[in-house]
């Protein structure tokens, strides 16, 4: 087991380049199963969850060639669908939540798709109903083995387009349904579709492969099925969640940091939400410059003077993946903030670790926490803690970098699942962090 040892209280300075987007890469990699032709993907992040999915694709028979850092070619001309029914697949697929998105492409192209109950973050219930209801609407038959939690959908005669209204704007559910519908007979309409930039990227990639998807960027997608798809070259966007993490890190450590090539047009409300906390962000070309906040940062109240509330919502609302970072940043703000995590009922449970460090936080219920900012008049204290999920893990790392003393973070595989070489990149801008075996 590895841990991070962090000496906090160090001011950082320098430039960082955000990694490729994890959530986009999970979708894009599954889409390679839709064609026997070669696909080239650039800017793939070198993180545990993505590497697991690449290994899974290889075990399915996809031919994979690494061209350089973050660049691969994939060719799915000899897919071994039988691998889906092996014990090895049940174990492998169950360790990665993103593996659910292989089902849509396999169902569309080969008439069947299976998946064990996916793993991932322990942040609360994450239902799969949207995925499978969408497949059933397209004509697939559904089965579920309760003994080993194994899901299956089959459509030996092919899928047929349908009109559907999703019960929730699930990003992975929308992606899975779209990947199934592109090869279905006839027209499919998907209303209440997710419209995050990652989903837009998937649709753009599929269209470049020969699909016919309109309404991209809206919550109503129309998909005219085609007989086959071809190859393409695709580049993954910079990771907006990592960009938000660097913003939070800069503010909490009162550091001067430039985040390069962030794709501003795909950040949505993220910059404005950080500005509500009083954090200064400057747009310099396609970069974000965060100056040293020597005097801290002051929370803006609502127009009527009431406490600021920051809540997550489907795109173009604020992404739930950044609420943990917002919460930790608020611990040193001047002013108070109500954090409302609507989507996952266990995601705020990491706040007890921040309270142990001296943060003033009241957990109202599983979804809401009030943070009373210290305004840097009382620094957090170093401690030993464990990372429960990817985003809580990076939030605790940010807290440790700002704290007085040396902290230890255990279970850092959770952080490595979503952040590429984070310790090396932090050291490059002056952080005192080491990775140790324990």
C-alpha positions as CSV (number, residue, x, y, z in Angstrom):
1,X,0.0,0.0,0.0
2,X,1.2,3.5,-0.9
3,X,0.6,6.8,1.0
4,X,1.3,10.4,0.4
5,X,3.4,12.4,3.0
6,X,2.7,16.1,2.6
7,X,4.4,19.0,4.3
8,X,1.8,21.7,4.3
9,X,2.0,25.5,4.4
10,X,4.2,25.9,1.3
11,X,3.4,28.5,-1.3
12,X,3.5,27.1,-4.8
13,X,4.3,28.8,-8.1
14,X,4.4,27.8,-11.7
15,X,2.4,26.5,-14.7
16,X,0.4,23.3,-14.9
17,X,-1.1,21.5,-18.0
18,X,-4.4,19.7,-17.3
19,X,-4.7,16.1,-18.2
20,X,-7.2,14.7,-20.7
21,X,-10.7,14.4,-19.3
22,X,-11.3,11.2,-17.5
23,X,-15.1,11.2,-18.0
24,X,-14.8,11.8,-21.7
25,X,-12.1,9.2,-22.1
26,X,-14.3,6.5,-20.5
27,X,-17.0,7.1,-23.2
28,X,-14.7,7.6,-26.1
29,X,-12.8,4.4,-25.4
30,X,-16.0,2.3,-25.3
31,X,-17.0,3.8,-28.7
32,X,-14.1,2.1,-30.4
33,X,-16.1,-1.1,-30.2
34,X,-18.7,0.3,-32.7
35,X,-16.4,-0.2,-35.8
36,X,-13.9,-2.7,-37.2
37,X,-11.9,0.2,-38.5
38,X,-8.9,1.9,-36.8
39,X,-9.5,4.8,-34.4
40,X,-6.8,7.1,-33.1
41,X,-7.4,8.9,-29.8
42,X,-5.1,11.6,-28.4
43,X,-4.8,13.2,-25.0
44,X,-5.8,10.0,-23.0
45,X,-5.0,10.5,-19.3
46,X,-2.6,8.0,-17.8
47,X,-4.7,7.1,-14.7
48,X,-5.9,3.9,-13.1
49,X,-9.5,3.9,-14.3
50,X,-8.6,4.6,-17.9
51,X,-5.8,2.0,-17.9
52,X,-8.1,-0.6,-16.5
53,X,-10.6,0.1,-19.4
54,X,-7.8,-0.1,-22.0
55,X,-6.8,-3.5,-20.5
56,X,-10.4,-4.7,-20.6
57,X,-10.7,-3.7,-24.3
58,X,-7.5,-5.6,-25.0
59,X,-8.9,-8.7,-23.3
60,X,-12.0,-8.4,-25.5
61,X,-9.7,-8.7,-28.5
62,X,-9.3,-5.0,-29.5
63,X,-5.9,-4.4,-31.1
64,X,-4.2,-1.6,-29.2
65,X,-1.1,0.3,-30.2
66,X,0.5,3.0,-28.1
67,X,1.8,5.8,-30.3
68,X,3.2,8.0,-27.5
69,X,2.2,9.6,-24.2
70,X,-1.6,9.8,-24.3
71,X,-2.0,8.6,-27.9
72,X,-3.3,5.2,-29.0
73,X,-4.8,3.5,-31.9
74,X,-7.7,0.9,-31.4
75,X,-9.0,-1.6,-33.9
76,X,-12.0,-3.8,-33.0
77,X,-12.0,-6.1,-36.0
78,X,-11.7,-9.3,-34.0
79,X,-13.8,-8.8,-30.9
80,X,-14.2,-11.9,-28.7
81,X,-17.7,-11.4,-27.4
82,X,-17.4,-14.8,-25.6
83,X,-15.0,-13.1,-23.1
84,X,-18.1,-11.4,-21.6
85,X,-19.3,-14.6,-20.1
86,X,-16.0,-15.6,-18.4
87,X,-15.2,-15.4,-14.7
88,X,-12.2,-13.2,-15.6
89,X,-14.5,-10.6,-17.1
90,X,-16.9,-10.7,-14.2
91,X,-14.0,-9.8,-11.9
92,X,-12.4,-7.2,-14.3
93,X,-15.6,-5.4,-15.3
94,X,-16.8,-5.3,-11.7
95,X,-13.8,-3.2,-10.6
96,X,-14.5,-0.3,-12.9
97,X,-17.7,1.7,-13.1
98,X,-17.0,3.0,-16.6
99,X,-17.2,-0.5,-17.9
100,X,-21.0,-0.2,-18.0
101,X,-20.5,1.8,-21.3
102,X,-19.2,-1.1,-23.3
103,X,-22.8,-2.6,-23.2
104,X,-24.3,-0.1,-25.7
105,X,-21.7,-0.5,-28.4
106,X,-21.6,-4.3,-28.0
107,X,-25.4,-4.6,-28.1
108,X,-25.5,-2.4,-31.2
109,X,-22.9,-4.2,-33.1
110,X,-23.0,-7.8,-31.9
111,X,-26.6,-8.1,-30.6
112,X,-25.6,-8.7,-26.9
113,X,-23.9,-7.1,-24.0
114,X,-23.2,-8.2,-20.5
115,X,-21.7,-6.5,-17.4
116,X,-21.2,-7.3,-13.8
117,X,-22.4,-4.7,-11.3
118,X,-19.8,-2.0,-11.7
119,X,-17.6,-0.7,-8.9
120,X,-16.1,2.7,-8.4
121,X,-16.4,5.4,-5.8
122,X,-18.3,4.8,-2.6
123,X,-20.3,7.9,-2.8
124,X,-23.9,6.5,-2.5
125,X,-26.4,4.8,-4.8
126,X,-25.7,5.1,-8.5
127,X,-28.5,3.5,-10.4
128,X,-28.3,1.8,-13.8
129,X,-32.0,1.9,-14.6
130,X,-31.6,4.7,-17.2
131,X,-29.1,2.6,-19.2
132,X,-31.2,-0.6,-19.4
133,X,-34.6,1.1,-19.8
134,X,-33.0,2.8,-22.9
135,X,-31.8,-0.5,-24.3
136,X,-35.3,-2.0,-23.7
137,X,-36.9,0.9,-25.5
138,X,-34.6,0.0,-28.5
139,X,-35.9,-3.5,-28.5
140,X,-33.4,-5.4,-26.3
141,X,-34.4,-8.1,-23.9
142,X,-33.1,-7.6,-20.3
143,X,-32.0,-10.2,-17.8
144,X,-30.3,-10.0,-14.4
145,X,-28.7,-12.7,-12.3
146,X,-29.2,-11.7,-8.7
147,X,-26.8,-14.3,-7.4
148,X,-23.7,-12.8,-9.0
149,X,-25.1,-9.4,-9.9
150,X,-24.7,-9.9,-13.6
151,X,-26.6,-7.8,-16.1
152,X,-27.4,-8.7,-19.7
153,X,-29.2,-7.3,-22.7
154,X,-29.7,-9.1,-26.0
155,X,-31.1,-8.2,-29.4
156,X,-30.3,-11.0,-31.9
157,X,-32.5,-9.4,-34.6
158,X,-31.0,-5.9,-34.1
159,X,-32.2,-2.7,-32.4
160,X,-35.0,-0.5,-33.7
161,X,-35.2,3.3,-33.2
162,X,-37.6,4.6,-30.6
163,X,-38.7,7.8,-28.9
164,X,-37.7,8.0,-25.3
165,X,-37.8,10.4,-22.3
166,X,-35.0,9.6,-19.9
167,X,-36.0,9.4,-16.2
168,X,-32.9,11.3,-15.3
169,X,-30.2,13.2,-17.4
170,X,-27.6,10.6,-16.7
171,X,-24.3,11.3,-18.6
172,X,-23.2,7.6,-18.8
173,X,-26.8,6.5,-19.5
174,X,-27.2,9.0,-22.3
175,X,-23.8,8.0,-23.8
176,X,-24.7,4.3,-23.6
177,X,-28.1,4.8,-25.3
178,X,-26.6,7.0,-28.0
179,X,-23.9,4.4,-28.8
180,X,-26.6,1.7,-29.1
181,X,-28.9,3.9,-31.2
182,X,-26.4,4.9,-33.9
183,X,-26.5,1.4,-35.4
184,X,-30.3,0.8,-34.8
185,X,-32.8,0.7,-37.6
186,X,-34.7,4.0,-38.0
187,X,-34.8,7.1,-35.9
188,X,-34.3,7.5,-32.2
189,X,-35.1,10.6,-30.1
190,X,-33.7,11.0,-26.7
191,X,-35.3,13.7,-24.5
192,X,-33.9,14.8,-21.2
193,X,-30.5,13.8,-22.5
194,X,-27.4,14.8,-20.7
195,X,-25.6,17.6,-22.6
196,X,-22.2,17.9,-20.8
197,X,-19.2,18.7,-23.0
198,X,-18.0,15.1,-22.7
199,X,-21.3,13.9,-24.2
200,X,-21.0,16.5,-26.9
201,X,-17.5,15.2,-27.7
202,X,-18.8,11.7,-28.0
203,X,-21.5,12.7,-30.4
204,X,-19.0,14.7,-32.5
205,X,-16.7,11.7,-32.6
206,X,-19.6,9.4,-33.7
207,X,-20.6,11.8,-36.4
208,X,-17.1,11.9,-37.7
209,X,-17.3,8.1,-37.9
210,X,-20.4,8.3,-40.0
211,X,-23.2,8.5,-37.5
212,X,-26.1,10.9,-37.9
213,X,-26.8,12.7,-34.6
214,X,-28.4,16.1,-34.4
215,X,-29.3,18.3,-31.4
216,X,-25.8,17.9,-29.9
217,X,-25.4,20.2,-26.9
218,X,-29.1,20.3,-26.2
219,X,-31.3,17.9,-24.1
220,X,-33.0,16.6,-27.2
221,X,-30.9,14.3,-29.4
222,X,-32.1,12.8,-32.7
223,X,-30.3,9.8,-34.0
224,X,-30.9,8.4,-37.5
225,X,-29.5,4.9,-37.5
226,X,-26.8,3.9,-40.0
227,X,-25.6,0.5,-41.2
228,X,-22.0,0.9,-40.2
229,X,-19.4,3.3,-38.8
230,X,-15.8,3.9,-39.9
231,X,-12.6,5.1,-38.2
232,X,-11.6,8.5,-37.1
233,X,-9.1,10.6,-35.2
234,X,-10.3,12.2,-31.9
235,X,-8.7,14.4,-29.3
236,X,-10.0,14.4,-25.7
237,X,-10.7,17.7,-24.0
238,X,-8.7,18.9,-20.9
239,X,-10.3,17.7,-17.7
240,X,-12.6,20.4,-16.3
241,X,-12.6,18.6,-12.9
242,X,-8.8,18.7,-12.7
243,X,-8.8,22.3,-13.7
244,X,-11.2,23.1,-10.9
245,X,-8.9,21.2,-8.5
246,X,-5.9,23.3,-9.5
247,X,-8.0,26.5,-9.0
248,X,-9.0,25.3,-5.5
249,X,-5.4,24.3,-4.7
250,X,-4.0,27.7,-5.7
251,X,-6.6,29.5,-3.5
252,X,-6.1,27.3,-0.4
253,X,-2.3,27.5,-0.6
254,X,-2.3,31.2,-1.6
255,X,-0.2,30.3,-4.6
256,X,0.4,31.9,-8.0
257,X,-0.5,29.3,-10.6
258,X,-1.2,29.4,-14.4
259,X,-3.3,26.6,-15.8
260,X,-2.6,26.2,-19.5
261,X,-4.9,25.4,-22.4
262,X,-8.1,24.9,-20.4
263,X,-10.6,25.1,-23.2
264,X,-12.5,28.0,-21.6
265,X,-15.6,27.5,-23.8
266,X,-16.1,24.1,-22.2
267,X,-15.8,25.2,-18.5
268,X,-19.4,26.4,-18.2
269,X,-20.1,28.0,-14.8
270,X,-17.0,26.6,-13.1
271,X,-15.0,29.9,-13.1
272,X,-18.0,31.9,-11.9
273,X,-18.7,29.6,-9.0
274,X,-15.1,30.0,-7.8
275,X,-15.4,33.7,-8.2
276,X,-18.5,33.6,-5.9
277,X,-16.0,32.4,-3.2
278,X,-14.0,35.5,-3.8
279,X,-11.2,33.8,-5.8
280,X,-9.6,35.9,-8.5
281,X,-9.3,34.2,-11.9
282,X,-7.9,35.8,-15.0
283,X,-8.5,34.7,-18.6
284,X,-5.2,34.9,-20.5
285,X,-5.8,33.6,-23.9
286,X,-6.9,30.0,-23.3
287,X,-5.1,29.9,-19.9
288,X,-6.4,30.6,-16.4
289,X,-4.1,32.7,-14.2
290,X,-4.7,32.6,-10.4
291,X,-2.7,35.3,-8.5
292,X,-1.4,34.8,-5.0
293,X,-4.3,35.5,-2.6
294,X,-2.2,37.2,0.1
295,X,-5.3,38.7,1.7
296,X,-7.4,35.6,1.4
297,X,-10.8,35.6,-0.4
298,X,-14.2,36.7,0.7
299,X,-17.5,34.9,-0.1
300,X,-20.1,36.9,-2.0
301,X,-23.6,36.7,-0.4
302,X,-26.8,36.5,-2.3
303,X,-28.4,39.8,-3.4
304,X,-30.7,39.8,-0.3
305,X,-27.7,39.2,1.9
306,X,-28.5,35.6,2.7
307,X,-25.8,32.9,2.9
308,X,-24.3,31.7,-0.4
309,X,-25.6,28.3,-1.5
310,X,-23.5,26.3,-4.0
311,X,-25.4,23.2,-5.3
312,X,-24.8,20.7,-8.1
313,X,-27.1,20.3,-11.1
314,X,-27.1,18.7,-14.6
315,X,-25.1,20.6,-17.2
316,X,-25.0,23.6,-17.7
317,X,-25.3,23.6,-13.9
318,X,-22.3,23.1,-11.6
319,X,-20.8,19.6,-11.8
320,X,-21.1,17.5,-8.6
321,X,-17.5,16.3,-9.0
322,X,-16.3,19.7,-7.9
323,X,-18.4,20.2,-4.8
324,X,-15.9,18.4,-2.6
325,X,-13.2,20.9,-3.7
326,X,-15.5,23.9,-3.2
327,X,-16.2,22.7,0.3
328,X,-12.5,22.4,1.3
329,X,-11.7,25.8,-0.3
330,X,-14.6,27.4,1.7
331,X,-13.0,26.3,5.0
332,X,-10.5,29.2,4.6
333,X,-12.8,31.8,3.0
334,X,-14.0,34.9,4.7
335,X,-17.7,34.2,5.1
336,X,-20.0,31.2,5.2
337,X,-21.3,28.8,2.5
338,X,-24.0,26.2,2.3
339,X,-22.9,23.2,0.2
340,X,-25.8,21.2,-1.2
341,X,-24.8,17.9,-2.8
342,X,-28.0,16.7,-4.5
343,X,-26.9,13.7,-6.4
344,X,-25.0,11.4,-4.0
345,X,-26.0,10.8,-0.4
346,X,-22.5,9.7,0.8
347,X,-20.3,12.2,-0.9
348,X,-20.1,14.7,2.0
349,X,-19.1,12.1,4.7
350,X,-15.4,13.0,4.3
351,X,-16.0,16.3,6.1
352,X,-15.3,14.6,9.5
353,X,-11.6,14.4,8.4
354,X,-11.6,18.2,7.7
355,X,-13.3,18.8,11.1
356,X,-10.4,16.8,12.7
357,X,-8.0,19.2,11.0
358,X,-9.8,22.2,12.6
359,X,-12.3,23.2,9.9
360,X,-15.7,24.6,11.1
361,X,-18.3,22.5,9.2
362,X,-21.8,21.5,10.3
363,X,-23.1,18.5,8.4
364,X,-26.8,19.1,8.3
365,X,-27.8,15.8,6.6
366,X,-26.3,13.5,4.0
367,X,-26.7,16.2,1.3
368,X,-26.0,19.5,3.0
369,X,-23.1,21.1,4.9
370,X,-22.6,24.6,6.3
371,X,-19.0,25.8,6.1
372,X,-17.9,28.6,8.4
373,X,-14.7,30.1,6.9
374,X,-11.6,30.7,8.9
375,X,-10.3,33.6,6.7
376,X,-6.8,32.1,7.2
377,X,-6.9,33.3,10.8
378,X,-6.7,29.7,12.0
379,X,-4.8,27.2,9.7
380,X,-5.8,23.6,9.4
381,X,-3.7,21.1,11.4
382,X,-1.9,18.2,9.8
383,X,-3.3,14.7,10.4
384,X,-3.5,11.2,9.0
385,X,-6.5,10.4,6.9
386,X,-7.8,8.0,4.2
387,X,-9.2,8.9,0.8
388,X,-12.7,7.5,0.4
389,X,-13.2,8.5,-3.3
390,X,-11.4,10.3,-6.1
391,X,-12.8,13.8,-5.5
392,X,-12.7,13.6,-1.7
393,X,-9.2,12.3,-2.0
394,X,-8.0,15.4,-4.0
395,X,-9.9,17.7,-1.6
396,X,-8.0,16.1,1.4
397,X,-4.8,16.5,-0.5
398,X,-5.5,20.2,-1.0
399,X,-6.3,20.5,2.7
400,X,-3.1,18.8,3.6
401,X,-1.0,21.1,1.3
402,X,-2.5,24.1,3.1
403,X,-2.2,22.7,6.7
404,X,0.5,23.3,9.3
405,X,2.7,20.2,9.7
406,X,3.1,16.9,7.9
407,X,0.0,15.0,6.9
408,X,-0.4,11.4,5.7
409,X,-3.0,10.3,3.2
410,X,-3.8,6.6,2.9
411,X,-5.7,4.7,0.2
412,X,-4.2,7.0,-2.5
413,X,-5.1,4.6,-5.2
414,X,-8.4,6.5,-5.1
415,X,-6.6,9.7,-6.1
416,X,-4.5,7.9,-8.7
417,X,-7.8,6.6,-10.3
418,X,-8.5,10.2,-11.5
419,X,-5.3,12.3,-11.3
420,X,-2.3,11.6,-13.5
421,X,1.1,11.6,-11.6
422,X,-0.3,14.2,-9.2
423,X,2.6,14.1,-6.8
424,X,5.2,14.6,-9.6
425,X,3.2,17.6,-11.0
426,X,2.8,19.1,-7.5
427,X,6.5,18.8,-6.8
428,X,7.2,20.6,-10.1
429,X,5.6,23.8,-8.8
430,X,7.2,23.5,-5.3
431,X,5.0,21.2,-3.2
432,X,6.6,19.0,-0.6
433,X,4.9,15.7,-1.2
434,X,6.4,12.2,-1.5
435,X,4.9,8.8,-2.3
436,X,5.9,6.1,0.2
437,X,5.2,2.4,0.5
438,X,3.7,1.3,3.8
